[in-house]
Amino acid sequence: MRTHAVSVLAGDGIGPEVMPEALAVLDDAVAPHGIRFEWHEQPWGSEYYRRHGRMMPTDAIETMAATDAVFLGAVGHPSVSDVETLWGMLIPIRREFDQYVNLRPVRSFAGISSSLAGDPEIDLVIVRENVEGEYSEVGGRAYRGTPHEAAYQQALFTRFGVQRIARYAVDRARERSGRLVSATKSNGIIHTMPFWDEIVAEVVARDGAELELESVLIDALAARMVRAPRSLDVIVASNLFGDILSDLAAGAVGSIGIAPSANLNPERAFPSMFEPVHGSAPDIAGRGIANPIGQIWAGAMMLDHLGYPQIAAQVEAAFTAVIGAGVVTPDLGGSASTAEVGAAVRAALA
């Protein structure tokens, strides 16, 4: 029996609702293969913050480092500042564990109508740089409380950081269609974006000369995502651009509730973290109608990362069949509950 220890952070809002469904699906998926998960559930998040004044205990990173992966539900609550929830939990995990790749697959599903004209079939991957770029800690506020109050934020792009995310994107493009689009804004952001363009082009020329590389301005790329999504396959983008594009793409194919993501340390020097994109959705928390597919799909990505691509494919096939059969939550136009969708996925696996 092979055992994998996983840190489970259900977190806030709908996180504690969708997480149990995903854990049950994963347990069922691995059991026939002589594999088991040892779930290390941690009560960290906004409720922990209200009691202790911090999102996680001081030894949280060390605790998670002793496990094989981190499985996150959602973080955020109206009573706690987004600055506290993001910089107190998500960003420390991503940066302490050097999870520099944020991988976000986006695809359409039979039975779910997208918001795009012609309802095109979509299958693309966004490779987002995850630890530097526009989400830098460098900056500050000056002249607080005066008419001259000012704020500044310094984007931080390093050659090392851009090179490694570009190399990862090259590998993904080589596995797929051989087409790679790089998101930029070098016509308006005159230092960091030309730097990004130059390094991406250098990496592709050296490591992926057989690939087709396009450098596309972010505003034009957002329009293309809506107008011609089938022209896109693998997109590499900075932290901010990748964040926006992935939410746009997920919403366009039907619901952000089905979108997963993986925060990866490809070298496996540290645990990687897997989470749905949807956030804590406090407006529907406690109603039992949250879509668990994003959490389940993130679990499938975790299986793949842990070395079980065939089991991951079985999980994906199961929830794809459930969606195709119309067993979906209200965000996708259905009437099924969170628990009913989870049960249907487990039944499809069986």
Secondary structure, DSSP 8 states (H G I E B T S, - for coil): -EEEEEEEEEESTTHHHHHHHHHHHHHHHHGGGTEEEEEEE---SHHHHHHHSSSS-TTHHHHHHTSSEEEEEE--BTTB-HHHHIIIIIHHHHHHTT--EEEEEEE--TT---SSTT----EEEEEEE-SSBTS-S-EEEESTTSTT-EEEE--B--HHHHHHHHHHHHHHHHHTTSEEEEEE-TTT-TTHHHHHHHHHHHHHHHH-TTSEEEEEEHHHHHHHHHH-GGG--EEEE-HHHHHHHHHHHHHHTT-GGG-EEEEE-TT-SS-EEEEESS---TTTTTSS----HHHHHHHHHHHHHTT-HHHHHHHHHHHHHHHHTT---GGGT----HHHHHHHHHHHH-
